[in-house]
Amino acid sequence: MHEIVDLRSDTVSRPTPAMREAMAQAEVGDDVFDDDPTVHQLQQLAAQITGKEAALFMPSGTMSNTVAICVHTQPGDEILLDTEAHSMLYEVGAPARIAHVLTRTFPSKEGVPCLETIERSLHVASLHSPRTALVILENTHNRAGGYPIPLEVHQRIYALCQAQHVRVHIDGARIFNASIATNTPVAQFAACADSLTFCLSKGLGCPIGSVLCGSYEFIQQAKRVRKMLGGGMRQVGILAAAGIYALKNHIERLAEDHRRARQLAQNIADAQGILVESPNPPTNMVYFQTQAPAEAFVERLQTDYRVLCHATGPHRIRLVTHLDVDDDDVAHAAQAICAVAKALY
Ligand SMILES: Cc1ncc(COP(=O)(O)O)c(C=O)c1O
């Protein structure tokens, strides 16, 4: 068991010794001069896995989404995204501030959008209206509870958008979790979008990085926007090497994170004073509601049990399993949550 059980996010995991070794051995060059062979290798591998023509290494998922929005839209266009999408809530207003687009939102059920709602929301440009230029789909959906969007839903939405000349971007920060949970190759999800980004720094266990994938032309434009935003990086093969290692070694093991999340949810499901939102979580996230203020709950868990978790609302808490959480950690965290729930009941 780890000294501290950190369930705040899958971003907190630290690179394994084997990943660090791969990073230390990486051949590097100045990537702004296009000279870094390891970055090239990562980008080729990402393009191959997603079935897209090209890929671009990015410092973060936020920059990936922002760059994609900038490339797919013109200032004054409208983008359509989930009410609780990461790009809507947690990217500091970048769609408005950087891409100068209007955001229109749609609700979803367990993170899965409804085709008819999207169809009703698409705007064709007129004398009066902005045009809807882009739909963003988040798979898996973070705030909804790590729910994957099924492939058929992606297929139907993409067909609708193509018919209306609207682009689709997948925020696939955790698309490999969706892939493992639904047994769907990532390339099949990617085939339903003009661009897709995935994070290396979440379940895949890298210290940093995301990869944006799309057509050659899209990636050429994305590279210029990345440079404009200050995302041109130099001997970054050191970090790309971690990404290559993760894509080769850390995808299949996501099933373990999912199993541990289910275990955690089941072990706390009967505790008094809390309500587990999904007793059978689909991927690596467990959300529960607390009768007591969530902040007090989180503090008690940390001070009394060395279990860290994240309050996502006044009475809502998120737990995320990842590479640095083992079976003993899950058992300890579940006992701690039950004890705190009882104490605060
Ligand atoms: C669904 C989703 N998209 C994008 C991001 C942004 O990633 P980053 O923290 O690398 O900017 C996150 C981060 O948690 C996320 O959960």
The ligand as an SDF file (V2000), in Angstrom:
LIG
                    3D

 16 16  0  0  0  0  0  0  0  0999 V2000
  -12.0660   15.5470  -20.4620 C   0  0  0  0  0  0  0  0  0  0  0  0
  -10.8520   16.4030  -20.3110 C   0  0  0  0  0  0  0  0  0  0  0  0
  -10.4260   17.1170  -21.3580 N   0  0  0  0  0  0  0  0  0  0  0  0
   -9.3380   17.8920  -21.2950 C   0  0  0  0  0  0  0  0  0  0  0  0
   -8.6040   17.9760  -20.1320 C   0  0  0  0  0  0  0  0  0  0  0  0
   -7.4220   18.9050  -20.0830 C   0  0  0  0  0  0  0  0  0  0  0  0
   -6.2190   18.2780  -19.9500 O   0  0  0  0  0  0  0  0  0  0  0  0
   -4.9400   19.0680  -19.3600 P   0  0  0  0  0  0  0  0  0  0  0  0
   -5.0880   19.0480  -17.8760 O   0  0  0  0  0  0  0  0  0  0  0  0
   -3.7860   18.2880  -19.8800 O   0  0  0  0  0  0  0  0  0  0  0  0
   -4.9860   20.4590  -19.9060 O   0  0  0  0  0  0  0  0  0  0  0  0
   -9.0080   17.2560  -19.0050 C   0  0  0  0  0  0  0  0  0  0  0  0
   -8.2350   17.3520  -17.7490 C   0  0  0  0  0  0  0  0  0  0  0  0
   -8.6090   16.8590  -16.7170 O   0  0  0  0  0  0  0  0  0  0  0  0
  -10.1740   16.4560  -19.0920 C   0  0  0  0  0  0  0  0  0  0  0  0
  -10.6260   15.7590  -18.0410 O   0  0  0  0  0  0  0  0  0  0  0  0
  1  2  1  0
  2  3  1  0
  2 15  2  0
  3  4  2  0
  4  5  1  0
  5  6  1  0
  5 12  2  0
  6  7  1  0
  7  8  1  0
  8  9  2  0
  8 10  1  0
  8 11  1  0
 12 13  1  0
 12 15  1  0
 13 14  2  0
 15 16  1  0
M  END
$$$$
